[in-house]
Amino acid sequence: KYKHIMTEIFKLTPQQLAVMCVLLLRGAQTIGELRGRTNRMHEFQDLAEVESTLDALAKHEEQPLVMKLPRQAGQKDSRYAHLLAGEVTIEEQPPRAPRAEPAMREARAENEKIARLENEVATLRIEVAELRQQFDDFRKQFE
């Protein structure tokens, strides 16, 4: 009763159809995500093949079908989105406060540990000095 005619209307190759299906289903994706998620429909050899497929879709003869989104702060790769529902609106995310790097957190923990140890050593020196004084007083009783 129903027939999938997207490939006929847009004249898509199996690679392009696989990419479009995943973009329609999951929304904006990176090249690596697309490669991993299209393997049941089409197995891409490498990321370059996925990228060339996306480039072909972006330069489609009738109208661009995908768009490369600008890389967002904190993201390693750019994402691609389909244009079948019109232009993609990019929501600006407020800049996040910089997180303390693991090395900085480790350095702070080390500094706190050193400060605690220095306080403990100072306390122990006072106690040893008091014990020496008591021992000297005790010894003087027998001299």
SEMIZA-765726 format. One line per 8 residues: number of its first residue (from 1); their letters; for each residue x, y, z of C-alpha. Coordinates in nm, 4 decimals. Layout:
NUM = a = X,Y,Z ~ ...
This chain:
1 = kykhimte = 0.0000,0.0000,0.0000 ~ 0.2804,0.2409,0.0866 ~ 0.6092,0.2711,-0.0970 ~ 0.9283,0.4470,0.0022 ~ 0.9985,0.6869,-0.2853 ~ 1.2526,0.9232,-0.1303 ~ 1.5310,0.7744,-0.3408 ~ 1.3291,0.8316,-0.6585
9 = ifkltpqq = 1.2292,1.1887,-0.5784 ~ 1.5709,1.3079,-0.4623 ~ 1.7751,1.0610,-0.6734 ~ 1.9727,0.9361,-0.3728 ~ 2.2387,0.6673,-0.3628 ~ 2.2206,0.3993,-0.0905 ~ 2.4919,0.5850,0.1067 ~ 2.3017,0.9114,0.0869
17 = lavmcvll = 1.9753,0.7434,0.1822 ~ 2.1368,0.5858,0.4896 ~ 2.2761,0.9218,0.6033 ~ 1.9448,1.1007,0.5448 ~ 1.7511,0.8350,0.7377 ~ 1.9773,0.8674,1.0400 ~ 1.9650,1.2485,1.0287 ~ 1.5853,1.2386,1.0090
25 = lrgaqtig = 1.5607,0.9864,1.2902 ~ 1.8227,1.1181,1.5332 ~ 1.8731,1.4838,1.4432 ~ 2.2096,1.6542,1.4040 ~ 2.5041,1.4104,1.4091 ~ 2.8819,1.4166,1.3751 ~ 3.0563,1.2259,1.0977 ~ 3.1643,0.9535,1.3406
33 = elrgrtnr = 2.8140,0.9142,1.4798 ~ 2.6733,0.8857,1.1289 ~ 2.9250,0.6189,1.0330 ~ 2.8430,0.4112,1.3401 ~ 2.4671,0.4491,1.3127 ~ 2.4268,0.3813,0.9405 ~ 2.6112,0.0493,0.9327 ~ 2.2910,-0.1573,0.9065
41 = mhefqdla = 2.1800,0.0316,0.5974 ~ 2.5199,0.0929,0.4421 ~ 2.8652,0.0167,0.5749 ~ 3.1032,0.3055,0.5136 ~ 3.4710,0.2177,0.4767 ~ 3.5987,0.5256,0.6624 ~ 3.5056,0.8728,0.7806 ~ 3.6212,1.0289,0.4534
49 = evestlda = 3.3517,0.8341,0.2680 ~ 3.0869,0.9644,0.5082 ~ 3.2184,1.3174,0.4650 ~ 3.2124,1.2923,0.0841 ~ 2.8527,1.1632,0.1033 ~ 2.7582,1.4607,0.3218 ~ 2.9304,1.6990,0.0800 ~ 2.7311,1.5492,-0.2078
57 = lakheeqp = 2.4087,1.5945,-0.0092 ~ 2.5023,1.9538,0.0727 ~ 2.5600,2.0240,-0.2980 ~ 2.2549,1.8303,-0.4189 ~ 2.1468,1.9331,-0.7679 ~ 1.7955,2.0557,-0.6823 ~ 1.8429,2.1853,-0.3292 ~ 2.0866,2.1222,-0.0440
65 = lvmklprq = 1.9633,1.8371,0.1727 ~ 2.2102,1.8689,0.4629 ~ 2.3959,2.1507,0.6298 ~ 2.7140,2.1566,0.8340 ~ 2.6455,2.3285,1.1639 ~ 2.9120,2.5432,1.3284 ~ 3.1139,2.3675,1.5949 ~ 2.9789,2.4497,1.9378
73 = agqkdsry = 3.1954,2.5403,2.2343 ~ 3.3019,2.2282,2.4188 ~ 3.2371,2.0042,2.1181 ~ 3.5155,1.8282,1.9320 ~ 3.3494,1.7952,1.5894 ~ 3.0932,1.9817,1.3838 ~ 2.7511,1.8298,1.3388 ~ 2.5389,1.7901,1.0263
81 = ahllagev = 2.1625,1.8372,1.0084 ~ 1.9049,1.7676,0.7358 ~ 1.7242,2.0532,0.5632 ~ 1.4003,1.8745,0.4704 ~ 1.2104,2.0708,0.7351 ~ 1.3631,2.4040,0.6312 ~ 1.6603,2.5953,0.7626 ~ 1.8097,2.4748,1.0879
89 = tieeqppr = 1.7970,2.7253,1.3700 ~ 2.1069,2.7166,1.5847 ~ 2.0374,2.7820,1.9480 ~ 2.3121,2.9757,2.1164 ~ 2.4015,2.8091,2.4409 ~ 2.5191,3.0354,2.7201 ~ 2.8910,2.9989,2.7854 ~ 2.9577,2.7635,3.0703
97 = apraepam = 3.1882,2.8558,3.3510 ~ 3.5252,2.6979,3.2906 ~ 3.5598,2.3778,3.4821 ~ 3.8640,2.3204,3.6919 ~ 4.1026,2.1012,3.5044 ~ 4.1804,1.7669,3.6669 ~ 4.5426,1.8755,3.7106 ~ 4.4311,2.1893,3.8961
105 = rearaene = 4.2033,1.9896,4.1239 ~ 4.4860,1.7473,4.1935 ~ 4.7240,2.0343,4.2731 ~ 4.4712,2.1867,4.5149 ~ 4.4268,1.8532,4.6890 ~ 4.8069,1.8188,4.7184 ~ 4.8350,2.1707,4.8642 ~ 4.5644,2.0991,5.1207
113 = kiarlene = 4.7329,1.7737,5.2166 ~ 5.0706,1.9486,5.2584 ~ 4.9124,2.2211,5.4742 ~ 4.7510,1.9576,5.6992 ~ 5.0813,1.7724,5.7349 ~ 5.2690,2.0947,5.8188 ~ 5.0157,2.1720,6.0934 ~ 5.0479,1.8209,6.2302
121 = vatlriev = 5.4302,1.8421,6.2331 ~ 5.4151,2.1754,6.4173 ~ 5.1806,2.0237,6.6790 ~ 5.4069,1.7209,6.7221 ~ 5.7162,1.9441,6.7678 ~ 5.5421,2.1317,7.0482 ~ 5.4434,1.8036,7.2156 ~ 5.7997,1.6656,7.1870
129 = aelrqqfd = 5.9409,1.9870,7.3354 ~ 5.6977,1.9601,7.6290 ~ 5.7892,1.5929,7.6836 ~ 6.1619,1.6801,7.6792 ~ 6.1039,1.9494,7.9369 ~ 5.9094,1.7088,8.1582 ~ 6.1814,1.4434,8.1200 ~ 6.4532,1.6942,8.2096
137 = dfrkqfe = 6.2560,1.8012,8.5176 ~ 6.2090,1.4379,8.6176 ~ 6.5818,1.3635,8.5751 ~ 6.6795,1.6628,8.7890 ~ 6.4900,1.5113,9.0789 ~ 6.7447,1.2251,9.0956 ~ 7.0618,1.4247,9.0546
